[in-house]
Amino acid sequence: MVYRAIHRADEPLNYFLQQSDEGPHLRVADIVVRASQDARKIFSRLIRIATNSHWSHSALLYLLNDPPQGFDNIFLVEAMTKGVRVASWRNEVTPPERFTVGIRRLPLDWYAESPRDVSKRDENDVDDVHGIAYLRHVRGLALDQINELYNHNTVDELCALYLERIAKRHNIPMVPEIAEDLANFFKSRDESVLRFVCSGLVQYSFFETLRRRIINDMAVPAHHESAISNIANLHRVIFRPDPEGIITNYVQQVQSGRLDIAAPVPGEVLDLLKTTIPADINNSSNLEWRYIIRRGWVWEIDQAPDGYKPQSDDEAAVLALMEPEHLS
C-alpha cells in the first residue's frame, strides 16, 4: 500500500484539540508511539538499541478534550518503569525538537458489536463510532492497571524475556534457554501482580478487553453470534509477530472447547503480550497510520495512488518513519 503525508499544521497542541462539530482528529484508544531523545529514559533507550528502532515508547489515548464537560486537555494512559500513569498530551509532543510522535488506530470493520452495544450508540454523536464501547473498555482496562506499580523484578523479568525473543530471532545458541530460565526465575519471585512496560500495556489492554467482552457476550444467548465472531478475530488485536503460533493455538483451543475462554490466560500468551515493543506497533499490519508529528509539524497520513512520490524532503522523512523496522 502506498501512502502520502499531508501537512496539516505547524504545531500539534491546538490542532488536535476539538474546536468544532466536524469531528475529532483523534479517537479514544488511538495508539501513540514516540521517539524521544531524552537521555534520562534509560530503559526506553535500551529497547531502541536492542530492537534497532527509532520508536522508544507507546501509550494509549485516554481522554479527548471536551470543554463543556470541563476537560480542556487531551490525556493518555501509559506504562513507565515506575508504574502506570495518566499523562498530559502536552508532555508527549513538546518540546518539538525532542519528540517525534506517530498515531496509529485499530480498524474495527471486523468487530461484531452486541445488540446492547448497538442500542447504546448515539447516531448524533460523532464520537459514537462502530466499536466505540470496545475502545472505551480498552482505555478503561489500561487505566485499571494504574496501581500495579513496578519493582526491579519486573524490569529484570522483561529484560530476560526480551533477550530470549531477540536470541530466538537470530538463532543464537543457548541464549534462549538461559533467558527463559531467568524469566521464569524472576516471575516466580512475584506472581501476584501483572506488570508491563509501555507497549506491553497497550497490547495487553486490546487483547484482554476483547477476551472479557467475549466472556460477557457468551453469557447472553442473544449475544452469542457476536461473541463467536470476535473469537475468530482475536488475532486482529495482536500487534507483534507470533512465529510460534501461540495466539492461533489459543484461539483453536477455545473454539474446540478444549479451553474455556473464561479460564486464566496461559502463561505463554501473557509473555507474548508483555514483550510487545514499540517497533511492533510500528510494523503491525493490524493498525493503520493516522498522523505523524515531526519537528512540531503535523502530517496526516492518507492512502496514495501507485507510483506516488513524496512532494518534499520533509514528506519523505515522515513517510520513512512508517517503514517496517527490522528487529535486531
Residue pairs with C-beta under 8 A, 6 or more apart in sequence:
1 303
2 303
2 304
2 305
2 306
2 307
2 308
3 289
3 301
3 302
3 303
3 304
3 308
3 319
3 322
4 301
4 302
4 303
4 304
4 308
4 310
4 311
4 315
4 319
5 292
5 299
5 300
5 301
5 302
5 310
5 315
5 318
5 319
6 299
6 300
6 301
6 302
7 297
7 298
7 299
7 314
7 315
8 15
8 291
8 298
8 299
8 300
9 15
9 297
9 298
10 296
10 297
10 298
11 96
11 296
11 298
12 93
12 96
12 101
12 293
12 296
12 298
13 89
13 90
13 93
13 94
15 25
15 298
16 24
16 25
16 26
16 74
16 89
16 298
17 65
17 72
17 73
17 74
18 24
18 64
18 65
18 66
21 126
22 126
23 126
24 64
24 126
24 127
25 290
25 291
26 61
26 64
26 74
26 103
26 290
27 61
27 64
27 105
27 127
27 129
27 135
28 61
28 62
28 63
28 64
28 127
28 132
28 135
28 136
28 138
28 139
29 60
29 61
29 106
29 135
29 136
29 138
29 139
29 206
30 60
30 61
30 103
30 104
30 105
30 290
31 58
31 59
31 60
31 61
31 103
31 104
31 105
31 106
31 202
31 281
31 287
32 58
32 59
32 60
32 61
32 76
32 92
32 101
32 102
32 103
33 55
33 57
33 58
33 101
33 102
33 103
33 104
33 278
33 281
33 282
34 55
34 56
34 57
34 58
34 59
34 92
34 99
34 100
34 101
34 102
34 278
35 48
35 54
35 55
35 56
35 99
35 100
35 101
36 44
36 56
36 57
36 98
36 99
37 97
37 98
37 99
38 98
39 45
41 56
41 57
43 81
43 155
43 197
44 56
44 57
44 198
45 56
47 53
47 56
47 162
47 197
47 198
47 277
47 278
48 54
48 55
48 56
48 278
50 162
50 166
50 328
51 166
51 277
51 278
51 279
51 325
51 327
51 328
52 279
52 325
52 326
52 327
52 328
53 277
53 278
53 279
53 282
53 325
53 327
54 100
54 321
54 325
55 102
55 278
55 279
55 281
55 282
55 325
56 278
57 78
57 198
57 278
58 78
58 198
58 199
58 202
58 278
58 281
59 76
59 77
59 78
59 87
59 92
59 198
59 202
60 76
60 77
60 78
60 138
60 139
60 142
60 201
60 202
60 205
61 74
61 76
61 103
61 139
62 75
62 76
62 77
62 86
62 139
62 142
62 143
63 71
63 74
63 75
63 139
64 71
64 74
64 127
65 71
65 72
65 73
65 74
73 88
73 89
73 90
74 88
74 89
75 86
75 87
75 88
75 89
76 86
76 87
76 88
76 89
76 92
77 84
77 85
77 86
77 87
77 139
77 142
77 143
77 146
77 201
78 84
78 85
78 87
78 198
78 201
79 145
79 196
79 197
79 198
79 200
79 201
80 150
80 197
80 198
81 150
81 155
81 197
82 149
82 150
83 146
83 147
83 148
83 149
83 150
84 142
84 143
84 145
84 146
84 147
84 148
84 196
84 201
85 146
86 143
86 146
92 99
92 101
93 99
93 101
93 293
93 296
96 293
96 295
96 296
97 295
97 296
99 293
100 292
100 293
100 294
100 295
100 321
101 291
101 292
101 293
102 282
102 289
102 291
102 292
102 293
102 321
102 322
103 289
103 290
103 291
103 292
104 281
104 284
104 287
104 288
104 289
104 290
105 287
105 288
105 290
106 135
106 206
106 236
106 237
106 286
106 287
106 288
107 286
107 287
107 288
108 129
108 130
108 131
108 134
108 135
109 130
110 233
110 236
111 130
111 131
111 134
111 230
111 233
112 225
112 226
112 227
112 229
112 230
112 233
113 130
113 131
113 133
113 134
113 226
114 213
114 217
114 220
114 222
114 223
114 226
114 227
115 222
115 223
115 226
116 220
116 223
117 131
117 133
117 134
120 133
121 128
121 130
121 132
121 133
122 128
134 209
134 210
134 213
137 209
137 212
137 213
138 205
138 206
138 209
139 205
141 205
141 208
141 209
141 212
142 201
142 202
142 205
145 194
145 196
145 201
148 193
148 194
148 195
150 195
150 197
151 190
153 186
153 189
153 190
154 186
154 190
154 195
154 197
155 197
156 182
156 186
157 182
157 183
157 186
157 187
158 197
158 200
158 274
158 275
160 179
160 180
160 182
160 183
160 186
161 179
161 183
161 271
161 274
161 275
162 275
162 277
163 175
163 179
163 182
164 175
164 176
164 179
164 180
164 183
165 275
166 327
166 328
167 175
167 176
167 179
168 176
168 243
169 327
170 328
183 271
194 204
194 270
196 204
196 274
197 274
198 278
199 239
199 276
199 277
199 278
199 280
199 281
200 273
200 274
200 275
200 276
202 239
202 276
202 281
203 238
203 239
203 240
203 273
203 274
203 276
203 280
204 270
204 273
204 274
206 237
206 239
207 234
207 237
207 238
207 273
208 265
210 230
210 234
210 237
211 234
211 261
211 265
213 230
214 227
214 230
214 231
214 234
214 261
215 261
215 262
216 223
217 223
217 224
217 226
217 227
217 230
218 224
218 227
218 261
218 262
231 251
231 254
231 255
231 261
232 251
232 255
234 247
234 250
234 251
235 247
235 248
235 251
236 286
237 286
238 247
238 272
238 286
239 276
239 280
239 281
239 284
239 286
239 287
240 272
240 275
240 276
240 277
240 280
240 284
241 280
242 248
242 272
246 268
246 269
246 272
247 269
247 272
250 259
250 266
250 269
253 259
254 260
254 261
277 327
279 325
279 327
281 287
282 322
282 324
282 325
283 324
283 325
289 301
289 322
290 300
290 301
291 298
291 299
291 300
291 301
292 299
292 301
292 318
292 321
292 322
293 299
294 314
294 317
294 318
294 321
297 314
299 315
299 318
301 322
310 316
310 319
